[in-house]
Amino acid sequence: MSWIHNALILPLFEPERHRGLAKRLRKLEHFESLSRDEQLGIQENSVKKILQHAYQTTPYYRRLFDDAGFRPRGWKSGHPLPIPALTRDLVRLNPDNLRSRAFPPEMLRGATTGGTTSAPVQIWRDVEALQSKTALQFHLNRKGGFDQGTRVLNIWGAERDLALNPSWKWKLYEQGLLRRHNAGAGQLNQEVLESFAKKLNRHRPRIIFGYAGTIHHFAQYLQSQGKPFHKPRRIIVTAEATTAKEREEMEHVFACQVTEHYGSRDIGMVAAQCDEGKRLHFHPAACYLELVYSGQTADGPIYQLFVTDLLNSGMPMIRYDTADCILLEDKPCVCGSWFPSVKAILGRTLDNFMLSDGSVVPGIAVTAAIAGVKEGFRQVMQLQVIQKNLDHMHLRYVANGDSNVIQKELGRVRVEIEKLLRAEVRWTAERVPEILRERSGKLRFCISEISAPKPQAAV
């Protein structure tokens, strides 16, 4: 059945994203059948190709490489790239100079980075990159038993990513042909969680896929109800780092394995957790990693995660600072894969916000809403949203430039958050030189200084 979806249905109905999907999936499967040396050779060629392309077609990298005296042909696999990291602030300040001149504007597709601490910025992808990244995500999904056509319930915190009120034609395509069912909400309350439970029991999905925090909250709700419910075969969580305790709770409630995927709106999905070693393995056909030592924690040394995107030529992302830190495990993974792997992602920590009626707004819904601000952010560079109490929100921010523009950008943040809260709140703000990581190495975007009650059983 999956062959029909990958070779016929998806390319026919969504050609821009899925053209050549079956061929791309076979290419990824072939890559994984090769020896480690062959795979490393392909990755080295891909790195050199994107470096050369960036030097020849983007003003930003031409100047950067020349200043560093660096030439792509001189780079060897396993060596760091001798240029400064690309940060979101640099993307914000150089939107045109980072765009490849090899593509006319009509051949590029816009995307917005996530809103975790750094204010969102616009990036560009060529159509080929869009198709390759889609194929890679489907390939990673397959490792968790999720292929196209498998019945799935998407539990999402970002309503803008889902067609929540689809036309009958789209519903026939998504639900009838692809067997995808969506459950999304900006707020989580008794009514919303009960609607999730009804969809779970009505559609009986083999896979639950979605935001880690929202699925964990749903698991707590189901457990509190004490009613029987459909058990999926697998849960795939993404968008937020999940703790070992949260994973154990979800596995206990749903009676199935939880698999974590890693990616972002900036670089796409690039890593999947293996079943045997419970590590996140980064796919070498999609990215080249550099890990930079950043300090020591009780759980071991932490490293900053820099990623070179090997799939996007429209706006090359070389040594891109993901703003995430990781815990590294030096020993080979018991699954047998040599693909670069990490024990845990530490970078993105999001509290949920509590409302006076007991509803909860997931932190990931806040970041998605801010990332969707059409006007974008040019002066505000970092953000932290703190819930002081039920009617008091505090913004901590880093910004440069015109104060009137800064206030307009902060105003957009307040508007988007109030839409999610569905209430007006009192706002305070604090301008700081830098938003610092926690001692654990984590960056926090949404911080709640009040505790939300756990879901209660219906009476």
N, C-alpha and C positions, 0 to 999 in steps of 0.2 A: 504493500500500500504506500509506503513512504516514497518509493521510486516514482509513482504517479505524481505525487505532490511536488517532489524536487525537480523532476524532469518536465512536467507538463503544467500542472495547475498553477504553481507559484509564478513561473516565468510568463505564463499567459496572462494572468490577472494583474501582476505587479512587475512588469518587465524591467523597469529601471533598476529596481533593487535586486531582482532575482534572475536576470538574464545569465545564462550559462551556469546556473546553480549546480546542477548535477555534475558537470565537468569540474567545477571548482572543488566540490566535495571529493571527487575521485582523486584529484591532485593532492589534496590534504592527506587522504588515506595512503596514497603512494609515498608521500613524504615520510610518513610514520613507518613505512615498511623498510626504509633505507637504514644503513648503518649510521652510527653516531658521527663518524668522520664525514660521510656523505652529507648528512644533515647540516653539520657545521660548515661544510664547504658552501652549501646553498645559502645558509644564513650570511656567511662572510660576503658572498657575491651580492646578496640583497642589500647589505649595509653599504657596501661600496657604491652600488647603483644609486641608492637614495642620497648618499653624500654627494656623488658627482652631479646628480640631477639638481640637488639643492644649490650647489655652487654655480652651476650653469644658468639656472632659471630664476633664482631669487636674489634680489639685491641684499637682503639681510645676511644670508649665509655667505655670499661672495665677500662682503666686507669682513665678516667674522673670521672666515677661513684665512683671508689674506692677512689680517691683523695677527693671527696666531701662527702664520707661516705653515699652515696645515694643508696637505693635499690628500684627497681621498685615496689615491692609489698607494699611498704609503702606509695606510692603516692595516693592522693585522688582527685577526680574530682573537678575542681574549684580552685585548689591550683597551684601556679607556680611550675615549675620544678627547683629544686635547683642546677642547673648546669650552667656553662657559655654558652652563646649563640654560635651557630655555624655560622661563617661568611664565606664569599667566600674566604677570605684569608686563613682561616683554612682549607677549602676544598682544596685549591691550595697546601698547605703545607703538607696535609695528604691524598693524593689520594688513597694510598693503604691501610692505616690503617683504613679508613672509609668504605672500601668495605667489605661487609659481606662475611665471610668464608663459609657460608651455601650454596653459589652458585658457581659452577665452572664458569670460565670466559665465556665459550660459552653460558651460560644461562643469561648473562647480556647484556644489550644494552646501548650503550653510548649516551649521550646527552650533549649539551653545554649550560651553563647558558647564559642568556641574557647579553648584553654588556652595561648596563646602569651604568655609572660611574665606577664600579668595572670592571677590565678586566675579560673577560670570562674565565670560568674554566670548566673542564670536570666532569660530574657526571655519575653515573651508575644506571640503573633500571633493576629489574628482569622482566621477560616476563609477569608474573602475574600483576605486577604494571602497565606495559604498557597497558594491557587490561582493568584493573580497571579504570585507568585514562581516557582512551578513552570513556568508558561507562559513567563515571561521566560527561565528557564534553557533550556527547550526551543528557544526562539527563537534564543538565542545559540549553542546547539549546531548549529542548522541552518546557521549561517554557516560552520561547519567541515565541512559535509557529513554531519552526524549527525542524523537524524530518528528518531522512534520507529518501531520495526520494523527499523531498520538493525542488522545483526549487530554486537554490541559486546562487548568483553572489558573488564570493570571491574577494574582493578588498584588495590587499595585498601589503605591501611595501617591503617585503623580497622575492625577486625572487627565492632564493634558496629553499624556502618552497613549491613552486608551480611547477607543470609540465607544463612549458610554451610551450614546443615543444613536445607534447606527441606523442607516436606511435598511429597508428590507433586503435590498440587493447585497449590501455589505454584510448583513447578518447571515444571509444564505451562504456567502463566501466564507466568512470567518467561522461561524458556528456549524454550518452544514458541511462544507467541503474540508475545512482545516480542523474542525472540532476544537476550536479555541473559544473559551468562555472567560469573560473579563469581570473582575470584581475590584473596583477601584473607589477610593473615597479620600477626600481631604481630611475628613474627621472620622474618628472611630468611636461609635457609641453603641448602645444596646441594639438599636434598630439596624445600623449598618452591619454589625457583626452577625446579627441574625440573618440578614440578607445573604451574607457570605455563606453561612451554614446551609441555607436553603439551596444555594447554587451548588455547593459541594455535594449535597445529597441528591439533587435533581440530575446533575450532569455526570456524577461519579467519575471524576477525572483519574487517569492513571498517574499524572504528574501535577503537583502544585508548584508554580514558578512565580517568584516575585521578590518583593522587598523583605529582607530578613526581619526587621523590626515589626512590620505589619503582620507577617505570618506568625511570628512569635506571640504577638498580642492576640491574634485569632486563636492560637493554640490554648492560651490561658483562658480565653472565653469558653471554648468548647469544653475544656476540663471543668470549668465552674458550673456548666449546665447539667452535667451528669446524664446526658442523653446519648443514645447511640448515634453514630455518624459514619459516613463513608470514609474508609482509609485508603489513601493513595498508595502507589508503589514507591514513589520517590518524591522528595521535596528538593527543589533547587533554589537556593537563596542567593541574592546578589544585592548590589547598590550600597549595602552597609556591612561593615565587619560584624561578625557574630561571635559571641563568647562561647567557650566550651559548655558552660552551664545552660545557656539559651539553646544550643544545639541539642543537648541531652534532653531538655524539656520538650522540644519539638518532636524529637524522635520517640520519646515516651508517649506523648499524646497521640501522635499520628501512627505510631507503630511501624515506622519505615525509616529508611536512611535519609539523612540530610546532607546534601552536597553544596559546597559553596563555590561560586564563580566570582572572578574579579575582573573589573573593567571600569570604564568611566565614559562619560559623554565625550571626553577629550580624545581618547584613543580607542574606544570600543572595548568589546569583551576580549581579553587576551589570556586568561588563565582559568583553569578548572581544577578542583580538588580531586585527588585520586581516592579511590575507596580504601586501598590498603594502608597507605601511610598518612592519610588525612592531611596531605600537603597540597598547597596551591602550586601547580606547575604552569609556568609561562611558556606559551607556544613559540618556538624559535622561528617558525615561518612568518610570524606576525610582528615580533618585536625583538629588540636587543636590549638587555638589561645591564645597568651599571648600579652597583650598590656601594654607597659611600658611608663609611662608619660615622655614626652620629652620637654615640654615647652608650652608657651601660645602664641596664635596669635589673631588677631582681630576677627577671626571666632570661637574662642574657644580653649580649650586645644588640643594639638596634642600628639599622642602616636606612639612609634615605634611598628612595626608589626612583631612579632615573630611567626613562624608557625612550628608546628610539623606535618610532613607528615605521615599520617596513612596508606598510600597505598604502599609506596616503601620500600621493605625489602632489596633490593640489595645494597643500600647505604643509611642507615637510615639518615634522615634529622630531627634532634631533636632540638627544639628551634632555628630554622633557621632564621637568621636575613635577612629579605627580602630587607633591605635598603629602605623600604617605610615607610612613616609616614601617619597616618590617622586622620581624624576628627571623633570623636565619638559622637553619639547621645544616651543619656541615656534613653530616653523615649521608651516604647514599640512601635514597628512598627505597623502602622495602617493596614498592611496586615495580622496581626495576628500571624506571624511566630516568634518563639523564637530564631531561628538560629542567632548566633552572626552577628551583622550588623554594618556597618559604613556609615557615611554620605558622605565621600569623601576620595579618595586616593590622597595623596599629593606628593608621593615620586618621580615619574618619569616625568621629564619635558624635552621635546625635541623640539628645534627649527628646522625649515627647513633651508637648505642651498640654496642660490640663485646662479644661473649661469649667465654668461654674456649675453646669448641669451634669458633670461627670464625664462628658465626652473627651476624647483625646485626639490631638492633632499630631500625627507622626512627624518627627523632625525631618525625615526625608521628603515629606510633602512640602515642607517649608522651603527646602533647598530647591526643589523642582519648580515651585512657584516663582522664586526669585530668579532662577535661571531662565524663566520664560518671559522676563521683562523685555519687551521689544526694543525699547530705546537703548538698552545696554548700559554698561558702566564704563566711564572713562577716567573719572577722578577718584572714585571710591575703589580701593584696591583690596582691602580685607574687611570681613564682617564677622561679628559674633552677635547672636541674638539671645538675650537672657530674659527668661520669665521670672520676674521678681515675686509677683503674686498674681492672683486671678485677673486683676485689671491693670497690671503694670508690666510693660515690656521695656527692656533697656537695650539699646544698640551700642555696641563697642565697635569702633571702626578705625581703619587706617586710610588716609586720603591725602592727595596732593592737588593743588590747583585752585581754581576759582571757588570761593566759599558758596556763592549762589548756586553753582552747578552741583557742588557736593550736596547741598541741602535738597536740591531737586531729586538727585539720585537716591538719597536716604528716604525722601518722601515716597518714591516708588516702592521701596522696600516695605515701608509701613502700610501702604495701600494693599500690597499683595498679601501681607500677613493678616491684615484685618479681614480680607476676603475669606481667608481660611478660618479665622476665628469666628467670623460672622458676628462680630461685635466691635465696637469702638473701645480702645483701651488708652490708658495714659502712657505716653512715651517719654523716655529720657534718653540721652545720648552722651557718649564719652569718646572723645578722639584720643587715640593712643599712638605711640610711635610704631608699635608692632604687637601683633597678637601672638603670644608665645604658646609653645607646646606644653602639655602637662609633663610632669616628671617621668611618666610612663612612655613619653614620646608621642602621645596622641594630640591631635589638634581637635578642638571642640568648636562646633559651629552653633548648634542649638543647646542651650543650657537651661534646665529648669531647676529653680531653687525651691519648688514645691513638689510634693510627691503625689502622683496619681494613684487612686485606689485600684486594686485589681478587680476585674469583672466579677460581679456577684451573680449567683444563681437566681434564676427567675423564681418568683414566689407564686 
